[in-house]
Amino acid sequence: MDLDAFTAVHRPEWDRLAELTRRRRLDGAEADEIVRLYQAVATHLSTVRSAAPDPATVTRLSDLLGRARTRISGAHEPAWGEVVRYAVVTVPAALYRIRWWILAVTVAFLVVAVVAGVRVAVDPDALAAMGTPAEREQYVSEAFASYYDPQLSFATMVWTNNAWICAQLVAFGISGVWPVFVLLNNAVGVGATGGMMAAHGELPLFLQLIAPHGLLELTCVFVAGAAGLRLFWTWIAPGPRPRGVALAAEGRALFTVAVGLVAALALSGLVEGFVTGSALPWWLKIAIGAVALGAFLTYFLVLGRRAVGAGETGDLDADRAGAVLPTAG
């Protein structure tokens, strides 16, 4: 199909539909006309998509039809169905697609943390680097436990701090360097702290205070790091898609991952703010943390598997994301 000739023939109808959608009031004849033109332009869009999928033309007609549809049916707030679908289909799909990246980041983080912790626990020089004997004693006996102060302001501070770390991993993921730097620093920090607590005979206390919230909190960090590294890898190896198209699609899916982490980090902050430092038995604290983690994993593994199996990717649909030229391969 000759797209230029097709456009020249039907442009008057497109322009007329655009004009009618801009009018504040329509009489009876104009109302009938806008419906007729809407149907005609919808057919034109279908023809262009199948015969000559020019992104600019498809985007223009999609936008025109969207405005006309609103003009015909009346403006309305987004349906709750779309919100629910985004929460139970789009977000889980985006998370599920990076599950192996999440697993790889988790394993690497834990290995680094364990190595750092063992080194601090058994090497006097490494332990000395954590501070003077008096400073270490004060931290182990007082500062570490007193940090977890059950109150709303503490929970808010925790949520903000964790969100900032995850935001860095997401925002600068394309660099490939920053996610590795942040994850490495956090792994060494967590491991070294655990090693220092172990060297003073307080490893059980460390695990009791870090596990309730840490199970979900660290998983969120792993997810953010995995998403950032996935975007970097897409830049390096975009596959059959043009690099710009691949990065755009993964970037939009990355934003969906970030949205999913907001709720998970909020839950983690509540656990850290009100459960970790509470007077509850330690086993109950850890059980609450495990339930929170289990809920998050079930959410994206079960719902995500189903969504991906149905063809979801976590990206926007074609009308919102914009059409792209088909690619072989």
N, C-alpha and C positions, 0 to 999 in steps of 0.2 A: 504494500500500500504506500502511495505517495503521501507522506504526512503533511508536507507543505500544501498540497492541493486539498487534502481533507480539511486542514485548518482553514484555508481560505474559503471553502464552501460553507463551513459551519460556524465561522467566527461571528456572523451577525446574530445567530441564535445564542451563542455564549454571551455576547455583549448584552443582548436584550435580557437574558436571565440575570446577569449581574446588575443591570439597571433596576429590574423589578425587585431584587432582593434588598436594594438600598432605599427603596421608597418606604416612607413611614406608613402610608395607607394605600390599600389597593381596592379598586372597585370590583364588582362581580366579574366583569370580563377579564380584568387583569389577574384576578385570583385564579380563574380557569387557565389563563395563559401561562402563569408561572408553574402550575402543576404540569401542563403539557410540555413546557420547555424542560422542566426537571427530568421528566421521563425520557425526553429526547437526548439530553446531555448525558444522562446515565448510560444510555445506549452508546453514545459516542465514546465515553470513557472505556466501556467494555471493549469496543472495537480497537481503540488505541492500545490498550493493554495487551490484547491478543495478537495484533498485527504489527504494531510499530511502537513498542513500549518506551517512548521518549520520556525520561524522568521529569523534565520541565513541564511538558504537556499534561502528563498524568497528575502531577502535583497541582497544577493550575485547575484542572477540571475537578479533582477531588476537593480542593478548597472551595470552589464555586458550588459544588453540590452540597457540601456541608453547610454553607451559609444559606443556600436555598432551602435545604431541609429544615433548618432552624426557623426560617421565615414562614414556611408552610405550617409546621407543627407547633410553632411558638417556642420561645426560649424556656429552658427548664434547667434545673440543677442536675448534675450528673446522677444517674440512677445508682441506688445502693447496690444494685446487681453488679455494676462495673467495679465498684470499690471492693466488694466481696470477691469477685473474680480475680482482681489484681492481687488480693491477699492470699487466696488459696490456690491460685494457678500460676500467675506470672512470677511472683517472688519465689515460691518453691522451685519453679523450673530454673530460674537463674542460679539459685544456690545448688541445685542438683547437678547442673552441668559442670560445676567446678569441684565436684566432690573429691576427685582424685588429686587435684591440686591442694585441697584442704588437707587430705590425708598426708601428702608429702610434706607440707609445711608443718603439720603437727608432729610428725616423726622427727624431722630435722630439729625443730625447736626443743623437743624433749631430750633428744640426744645431747645437744649443746648444753641444756640446763643440767642434765645429770653429770656430764663431764665436768662442768664448772663447779657444781656442788661437791663432787667427790674430791676434786683438787683442793678446794678451800678446806674441806673437812680433814684431809690427811696431810696437807702440806703446810708446815708452820709459816713459811714465807708468804704463801697465798693468803693464809688467815691473817697474818700481820698487815697485809695490804688493805684489809677491811676496816682498819682503825686500831687505835691503841687498846690495850686490854680493858681499860676502864670504859672506853666508848663502846666496845663490843659487849661488855657485861651489862651496861645500862640499856643498850638496844635490846638484848636478848631478854632481860628480866623485866623491862618496863615498856620501852618505846614500841616494840613490835605489837604487843597485845593491846596497849592503850590506843593505838592508831584506830582500831575498829570501834568507833563510838556510835552506838545505835541512835540515830536521829535523822530527820528528813534532810537537813542541810548536808550531812555527811553523805547520804545516799545521792543527793544532787551533785555534790562535788565529784564523787566517784564516777557517776554517769558521764559528767562533762569531760573528765580526764580520759576515760576509756573511749568516748566518742572522738576526742581529739586525736588519740593514737590511731584509731581506725580510719579517721578522715585522712590522715597523712598517708596511710598505706594505700587508700583508694585514690586520692588526688595525685600522688606522685608515683603511682604504680607503673606508669609507662616508662619511667626512667630505669626500672629494673634494679637500680642500686639502692634507692631509698627504702623499699620494703625489706630488702636483705639487711640493711643497716639497722633499721628499727627492730626487726625481729631478733637479730643477733644480740643487740644491746639488751632487749627485754629477757631473752633466754639466759644470758650470762648473769643479769641482775637477779632474776628469780632463783637460778641455780646457786649463785654465790651466797645469797641470803639463806637459803636452805642449808647450804654447807656450813655456814657460820653457826646457825642454830644447832645443827647436828654436833658440831665441835664442842658446844657447851651443853650437850645432853638434852636439848630441847627440840629435837626433830619432830616428836609427836605433836608438840604445841604448834609448830610451823604447819604441819599437815592439817591439823584440826582447824586452823584459822585461814589457811589458804584454799582448802578444798571446797567449802560450801559455795562460795561465789566464784572461785577460780576455775571450776570446771566449765561453767558457761562463759565467764569473762574471757578466759584464754582462748576458748573455741571461737568466740567472736573475733578476736585478734587474728587467729589463724585464718578465718574466713576472709577477712579484709586483706590480709597479706596474700592469700591465694588469688583473690580477685585481681589485685594489683599486678601480680606476677603473670597472671593469665593475659592481661591486657598487654603487658610487655612482650610476651611470647607471640601474641597476635601480630604485633609490630614486626617482630623478627621473622615469623613464618606465617604469613596471612593465608596460606593455602591457595585454592583456586580463585578466591575473590581478590579484586584489586585491594591494595593495602588500605587505601582510604575508606573503602566500603567496609572492610573487615573491622577496622578500628572503630568506625562509627557504630556498627552493630554491637561490638563487644563493649564499647563505652556506654551505650544505652543500657545494656544488660548489667554492667557494673553499677550504674546508678540504681538499678532495681535491687541489686545485692545490698547496697548501702541503705536503702529504705528498709529492707528486711532486718538489717542489723540494729536499727533504731529501737525496735521493740525488744529485741533480745538483750541489748545493752541496758535498757531500762529495767528489765526483769533482773539482770545480773546486779545492777545497782541497788535494787530493792533488797535482794538477798544479802549483799555485802553491808548495806546500811542498817538492816534490821534483824538479820539472822546471825551473821558471822560473829558479831560482838555481843550477842544476847546471852542470857543465862540458860538457854536451852541445852540439853545434853549434847555432847559433841557428835554422837552418832546420829541424832536427829538433825543437826545442822547439815551434816554431810549428806544425809538422805534427802533433805530439801534441795540441796545443790544438785544432787544426782537426778532428782525428778525434773528440775528446771532444765538441765542439760538434755535429759531424755525427751522432754517435750519438744525442744528445739530440733533435735536430731530427727525425731519422728515427723515433725512438721515438714522439714525439707526433703527427707529421704523418701517418705511414703507419698506425700502429695506431689513432690517434685518428680519422682519416678513416673507417676501417673500422668503428670502434665507433659513431661518430655516425650513420653510414649504417644501422646496425642498430637505431637508436633510443636509444642511450645518451646521457646528458647529463652524467655525472659526479656526479649526485645519488644519494642512497640510493634503494633500491627502495621501493615503496609500503608494504610491511609495516614497514620500519624507519623511514621518514620520517613515516608517519602519513597517513591518507587525507585528502583535501580535497574540498570540494564542487566539482562540475564547473562550468566557466566557459564561457560562450558566447564565440565569437570566436577 
